[in-house]
Amino acid sequence: MRHEKNFESLPEKTCTIEKLVTIPEDVEKVINGQKTATRRNGIYADIGEVMTLKGKNFKVDAIYPQYLGDVTEEDAKKEGYNNLEEYKQAILGIHPGMRWVPKMRVWVHEYSPVNA
């Protein structure tokens, strides 16, 4: 299921694109090209939708489900972290009381800069 990035029909959005990347450090990582993906427990955008961060635009290229147990080192780097353990600790720190449950499904949002 991990690489099926272009679904014909995604579930309804559960939030808005403005809430996809909100942590100031993450915003800077996106702008600097260090972060090209965000995992959320719901869908925060539509494919092709544009997110604006500090006046710069980023287009959502793909949205697909993934289990936390399938997150790889490469995925953690796309999230802007040096390795998977660093990513796990950051996520658990952001969400007090959360456990890293391998069978928990999240939605991956991949995006890229829009060159004007």
C-alpha positions in Angstrom: 0.0 0.0 0.0 2.9 2.3 0.7 3.7 3.4 -2.9 0.2 3.8 -4.2 0.4 7.6 -4.3 -2.4 8.6 -6.7 -5.7 7.3 -5.6 -8.7 7.9 -7.8 -10.9 8.7 -4.8 -9.6 10.0 -1.5 -11.7 10.3 1.6 -13.1 13.8 2.4 -10.7 16.3 3.9 -10.7 16.4 7.6 -9.0 19.7 7.9 -7.7 22.6 5.8 -4.4 23.0 4.0 -3.6 26.0 6.3 -3.2 23.5 9.2 -0.9 21.1 7.3 2.4 22.7 8.4 2.1 25.0 11.4 5.1 24.5 13.7 7.5 27.4 13.0 10.6 25.0 12.7 8.7 22.9 10.2 7.7 25.9 8.2 11.4 26.9 7.9 12.3 23.3 6.9 9.7 23.4 4.1 10.9 26.8 2.9 14.5 25.6 3.0 13.7 22.4 1.1 14.5 20.1 4.0 10.9 19.0 4.5 8.8 17.7 1.5 6.2 15.6 3.3 3.9 15.7 6.3 2.0 12.8 7.9 -1.4 13.5 9.5 -4.2 11.4 10.9 -6.5 12.8 8.3 -6.5 14.5 4.9 -5.6 18.2 5.0 -5.4 19.0 1.3 -6.4 17.9 -2.2 -3.8 16.8 -4.7 -2.9 19.9 -6.7 -3.9 22.3 -3.9 -1.4 25.0 -3.0 -0.1 25.8 0.5 1.4 29.2 1.1 4.1 29.6 3.8 5.7 33.0 4.4 4.7 34.1 0.9 6.1 31.0 -0.8 3.8 28.5 -2.5 4.0 24.7 -2.4 1.8 22.3 -4.4 0.5 19.1 -3.0 1.8 16.4 -5.4 0.6 13.2 -3.7 -1.6 12.0 -0.8 -1.5 8.3 0.3 -2.0 6.2 3.4 0.8 4.7 5.3 1.1 2.7 8.5 3.5 4.1 11.1 5.3 0.8 11.1 6.1 1.3 7.4 7.8 4.7 7.8 11.4 4.4 6.7 14.6 6.3 7.3 14.1 8.0 3.9 10.5 9.0 4.9 11.9 10.5 8.1 14.3 12.6 6.0 11.5 13.8 3.8 9.8 14.9 7.1 12.9 17.0 7.8 14.6 14.8 10.3 18.1 13.1 10.3 16.7 9.6 11.0 13.6 7.7 11.9 14.3 7.7 15.7 14.6 11.5 15.7 11.3 11.7 13.8 9.6 9.3 16.2 10.7 11.3 19.2 9.6 14.6 17.7 6.2 13.2 16.9 5.8 11.7 20.4 6.9 15.0 21.9 4.4 17.0 19.9 1.5 14.7 20.9 1.8 14.0 24.6 0.4 10.5 25.6 0.7 9.2 22.0 2.3 5.9 21.4 4.1 4.9 18.2 1.7 2.2 17.1 3.0 0.4 14.0 -0.6 -0.4 12.7 -1.8 3.2 13.1 -2.6 4.6 9.6 -1.7 8.1 8.7 -2.0 10.1 5.5 1.2 11.3 3.8 1.0 14.6 2.1 4.0 15.2 -0.3 4.6 18.7 -1.7 7.0 20.7 -3.8 7.8 24.4 -4.4 5.8 26.2 -7.0 8.2 28.1 -9.2 6.6 31.4 -10.3 
